[in-house]
Amino acid sequence: MFGLTGIELYAFILFAKVLEVAVSTLRIILSSKGEKIKSSLVGLLEITLWIYVAAGVLKNMDKDPMLAIIYSIGFTLGIYFGGILSNKLSFGNVKVSAIVKSKDGHELAIKIRSHNFAVTVFKGEGMHEERHLLIMMIKRKNLHKLIELLKAYQNNIVIDYIDTNIDYGAYGIFKK
């Protein structure tokens, strides 16, 4: 395959399969964020890699069964590195919710706003006392900064977040 043999061939297949699966992860993320053209172009790269690598492995697997094992390991590592890639690229937006003691809700909202994050505050009831629910819509790349800000303010805060697609509005975050 491509004039490679032995350890060089194994390394090539491993690297190419890791790259293909990581690219697949990127395509799925782009597609879920509504990036049709970008995800299509990434998909072209993904399928091209898959065709060449899979064909090479299938063609030579009867002579060298180790190719199938290397291919499988590449797939597994590709999933792992695709997850890392997903976190590093920080595509899209997230909705962050924080539950705090009611006495701290408005003060924390002011602090959050002072860091240029928009926040909406709701009153709620916990098991033993009133709580405030703070909702923030932010770009994923700012998630770590916001979570650190929240954790520094109150040690028993409850924080969760979820990927979201914003269709319209969201102070400072606009769909193009």
Sequence and secondary structure as in RCSB ss.txt:
>XXXX:A:sequence
MFGLTGIELYAFILFAKVLEVAVSTLRIILSSKGEKIKSSLVGLLEITLWIYVAAGVLKNMDKDPMLAIIYSIGF
TLGIYFGGILSNKLSFGNVKVSAIVKSKDGHELAIKIRSHNFAVTVFKGEGMHEERHLLIMMIKRKNLHKLIELL
KAYQNNIVIDYIDTNIDYGAYGIFKK
>XXXX:A:secstr
 TT  HHHHHHHHHHHHHHHHHHHHHHHHHHHTT HHHHHHHHHHHHHHHHHHHHHHHHHTTT THHHHHHHHHH
HHHHHHHHHHHHHH  SEEEEEEEEEHHHHHHHHHHHHHTT   EEEEEE SSSEEEEEEEEEEGGGHHHHHHHH
HHH TT EEEEEEE   S  TT    
